[in-house]
Amino acid sequence: RFDENGQLSSQKIANLILASLASAQGRLPLERNSSGVEKAASAVLEYMWSSLSTSPTTETYVEYIKCLEGADPTLIAERAQKVFDAMSNGTEFEGRVLPAANISVYNSLIQRWAEAGVKSSVQNINSSLKPNRETFLSMLSSISLARGAGVFDADYALSCIAPSLLRYISDINSRWYYRFYCWWFGACWYYGYWLCICWYC
């Protein structure tokens, strides 16, 4: 968002900083000690909560979850789960009511679980959240990130791919049906119009 002078708002700048930190975090090794990314992200988050000119948004926590770090990916995922649960349930987290969760927050969460080698399922998603392409990609990544996995789980991969593919096919069919309906209605109207003229003449 921009203010009346065309400048980026504090909220937008803060979210961009968090996105940059999350991007840097994604390029670092999984099992390692703190590198300062989460500390910096927490400072940005605290500024947003304490500032009178801005406040955290759902997008803020999409990036913040990606910034969590530690030596144990499972513990990181559990911390991310607590943030997501608070956002989904509208309960307080560290004394604050967080913005409502959306599918992007869920995608960040299942990516953290994937890093811990835990498979996620679309059946576990709240009915109000609609899975998207990123959701299924995050689910697929848990196969390659699973620790100690020696065999590719083809059934699980198919369960990730099939819903996305079926939704894509359904969208295509819907668009073609709409186009056919418009053509059919237009043709009928055009033919009926000229039929009326001929009959009148």
C-alpha positions in Angstrom: 0.0 0.0 0.0 1.1 3.6 -0.6 0.4 6.7 1.4 -0.8 10.1 0.1 2.7 10.9 -1.0 3.1 7.7 -3.0 5.5 6.2 -0.5 5.5 2.5 0.5 3.6 2.0 3.8 5.5 0.8 6.9 3.5 -2.4 6.8 4.5 -3.1 3.2 8.2 -2.4 4.0 8.1 -4.7 7.1 6.5 -7.5 5.1 9.1 -7.1 2.4 11.9 -7.4 5.0 10.3 -10.5 6.4 10.0 -12.0 2.9 13.8 -11.3 2.3 14.7 -12.9 5.6 12.5 -15.9 4.8 14.2 -16.2 1.4 17.6 -16.2 3.1 16.5 -18.8 5.6 15.4 -21.1 2.8 19.0 -21.2 1.4 20.5 -22.2 4.7 21.0 -25.8 5.9 18.1 -27.3 7.8 19.8 -28.8 10.9 21.9 -26.0 12.3 22.0 -23.5 15.2 20.6 -20.0 15.0 22.0 -17.7 12.4 20.1 -14.6 13.5 17.3 -14.8 10.9 14.6 -15.5 13.4 15.9 -12.9 15.8 15.8 -10.3 13.1 12.3 -11.4 12.0 11.1 -11.2 15.6 12.4 -7.7 15.9 10.4 -6.7 12.8 7.3 -8.4 14.1 7.6 -6.7 17.5 8.0 -3.3 15.7 4.8 -4.0 13.8 2.9 -4.8 16.9 4.2 -1.8 18.9 3.9 0.7 16.1 0.8 3.0 15.9 1.2 3.2 12.1 1.1 -0.5 11.2 0.2 -3.9 12.4 0.9 -7.5 11.4 -1.2 -9.1 8.6 -1.7 -12.6 7.6 1.1 -12.2 5.0 3.3 -11.2 7.9 3.0 -14.6 9.5 3.2 -16.4 6.1 6.8 -15.1 6.0 7.5 -15.2 9.8 6.8 -19.0 10.0 9.5 -19.4 7.3 12.0 -17.5 9.4 11.8 -19.9 12.4 15.1 -21.7 13.0 16.8 -24.1 15.3 18.8 -27.4 15.3 15.7 -29.7 15.3 13.3 -29.3 12.4 10.6 -31.1 14.4 10.7 -28.5 17.1 10.6 -25.8 14.6 7.5 -27.4 13.0 5.8 -27.7 16.3 6.4 -24.0 17.0 5.0 -23.1 13.6 2.0 -25.3 14.3 1.2 -23.3 17.5 1.2 -20.1 15.5 -1.1 -21.6 12.8 -3.5 -23.0 15.4 -3.8 -19.7 17.2 -4.5 -18.0 13.8 -7.0 -20.6 12.9 -8.8 -20.7 16.2 -8.7 -17.0 17.0 -7.0 -17.6 20.3 -4.2 -15.6 21.8 -0.5 -16.4 21.1 2.0 -14.8 23.4 -0.7 -12.5 24.6 -1.9 -11.3 21.2 -4.8 -12.3 18.9 -3.2 -13.0 15.5 -4.7 -12.3 12.1 -6.8 -15.1 10.6 -5.0 -17.9 8.8 -5.3 -18.5 5.1 -4.0 -21.2 2.7 -0.7 -19.4 2.3 -0.1 -19.7 6.1 -0.9 -23.4 5.9 1.5 -23.8 3.0 4.3 -22.3 5.1 3.3 -24.7 8.0 3.4 -27.9 5.9 6.7 -26.9 4.4 8.1 -26.7 7.9 6.6 -30.2 8.7 8.1 -31.4 5.4 11.5 -30.3 6.5 11.0 -32.5 9.6 10.1 -35.4 7.3 6.4 -35.4 8.2 3.9 -35.9 5.4 0.8 -33.7 5.3 -2.6 -34.4 3.9 -5.2 -32.2 2.3 -7.7 -34.1 4.5 -6.2 -32.2 7.5 -6.9 -28.8 6.0 -9.7 -26.7 7.5 -12.7 -26.7 5.2 -12.5 -22.9 4.9 -9.0 -23.2 3.3 -8.8 -24.2 -0.4 -5.6 -26.0 -1.4 -3.6 -24.4 -4.3 -0.6 -25.4 -6.3 1.8 -24.4 -3.6 0.0 -26.7 -1.1 0.5 -29.8 -3.2 4.2 -28.8 -4.0 4.9 -28.5 -0.3 3.3 -31.9 0.3 5.4 -33.5 -2.4 8.6 -32.0 -1.0 8.1 -33.9 2.2 8.9 -37.1 0.3 12.4 -35.9 -0.6 13.0 -34.2 2.7 11.9 -37.2 4.8 14.8 -38.4 6.9 15.7 -42.1 6.5 13.3 -42.5 3.5 14.8 -45.1 1.2 11.9 -45.7 -1.1 9.9 -43.2 -3.1 6.3 -43.3 -2.0 4.5 -43.3 -5.3 1.0 -43.6 -3.8 1.5 -40.6 -1.6 2.9 -38.6 -4.6 -0.2 -39.5 -6.6 -2.5 -38.4 -3.8 -0.7 -35.0 -3.9 -0.8 -34.7 -7.7 -4.3 -36.1 -8.5 -6.4 -33.5 -6.7 -4.5 -30.6 -8.3 -4.7 -32.2 -11.7 -8.4 -33.0 -11.3 -9.1 -29.4 -10.3 -7.2 -28.1 -13.3 -9.2 -30.4 -15.6 -12.4 -29.3 -13.9 -11.5 -25.6 -14.4 -10.8 -26.2 -18.1 -14.1 -28.1 -18.6 -15.9 -25.3 -16.8 -14.4 -22.7 -19.1 -15.2 -24.7 -22.3 -18.8 -25.3 -21.1 -19.2 -21.6 -20.5 -17.8 -20.8 -24.0 -20.1 -23.4 -25.6 -23.1 -22.0 -23.7 -22.4 -18.5 -24.8 -22.0 -19.6 -28.4 -25.2 -21.7 -28.3 -27.2 -18.9 -26.7 -25.9 -16.4 -29.2 -26.6 -18.7 -32.1 -30.1 -19.4 -31.0 -30.8 -15.7 -30.5 -29.4 -14.8 -33.9 -31.3 -17.6 -35.7 -34.5 -16.7 -33.8 -34.1 -13.1 -34.6 -33.9 -13.7 -38.4 -36.7 -16.3 -38.2 -39.0 -13.7 -36.7 -38.1 -11.1 -39.4 -38.7 -13.6 -42.2 -42.0 -14.6 -40.7 -43.1 -11.0 -40.3 -42.1 -10.2 -43.9 
